[in-house]
């Protein structure tokens, strides 16, 4: 019986020693791929009638480093709703084009306020 226990202990010892001898290969280097985010979805707003002349709002005093983006008329599908102006942080090398409506094919087209280089 003691021979059996000795054999079992020897087998356990060999298993413990052999288990520590496993060499694991390093993982291959990860390739990082940077992708630009998809452009935001655009919605073409077309109104059947011209917007009112202007949004009447009190323009606040100038604020350093910002430009006042004028209010505009928003078409909600049934009528125009006034949207108040807001501050836009200045962007060096760009100029701001205020939101406006243009008459075109199919009615009046809304052009959102954007920063343009130059």
N, C-alpha and C positions, 0 to 999 in steps of 0.2 A: 504494500500500500504506500509505503514511503517513496518507492520508486515512481509510483504514479503521481504523487504530489510533487516530487522533484521535477518530473517531466512537465507537469502543468505549470509550475513556477518558471521553469526555463522557457517554456513557450510564451508565457505572459511577458517575461523579460525581453525576449527577442521581439515581440510585438510592440512593446513600448519603445525600444531602441529604434526599430525600423520605422515606426510612425514619425519619429523626429527627423528622418532622413529625406523626407519628401521635399523636393525643390519646386516651388511654384514659379511659373514663368511670369514676368511682369506684364501687366496689361499694356496693349499697344497704346502709343500716345494718342490722346483725343484730338481730333481735328475740330477746330472751332470755326463755324461758318456764321458770319454776320449777314443778316438780311435786312433790308430796309422795310419798315412797316408798310402795310398796304395803304394806299391813299384813302382818305375818308370818303364815304359814299357821298355823291353829290345828288342834289335834288333840284330839278329845274322848276322854278316857280313862275307860272305864267298866269297873269290876271287878265280878264276880258275887258276891263275898263281902266282908264288911267288913274293913277293914285291922286289923292288930294295934293295941293301945291307943295306944302311943306309941313313938317312937324314943328309946331311952335313950342319951343322949350327955352328955358333960361340957361345960357351957356355959362358955366362956372369960370372963375378967374383962372389964368394959366397956371399950370403945375409943372415945375421943373422935371424934365425927363419923360414927360407924357404929352400925348396929343388927345384932344377931345374928338371922339368919333361921333359925329352928329346922329341924332335920332332919324328914324325912317319909318315909312309905312309898310307894314307886313300884311300880305294877303292871306287870310285864313281859310280861303275856299268859298267864302260867301261875302265878305266885306273886308275893308282895310282896317287895321288896328295899329295905333301908334306904338312904336317901340322907342323907349328913351335912349338918349346917347350914353356913352360910357368912356372912361379913360382907357387909352391904349399906350403901353410902354413904347417909347421911341426905339427905333432900330436903326443904328448908324448905317448909312449907305442905302437906305430904303426911304420911300415916301409912301404915305398912306392915301389910298383912293377910297373915299367914303362910300357907304352903301347907296345905291341909286337904282332907279327904274329906267329901262330903255324900251322904246317902242320897236317891235320887230315882228317877224312872221308869227302869226297866231295870237298876238296880243302884246301885253306889257310884260317884259322879262326883268326879274330882279337880279341885280348884281351885288353880291355881298361885299363888305369892306375888306380890302386886302392890302398887304404891303408889297410894293413893287421895287425891285432893285433900280438904283439910279437916281 
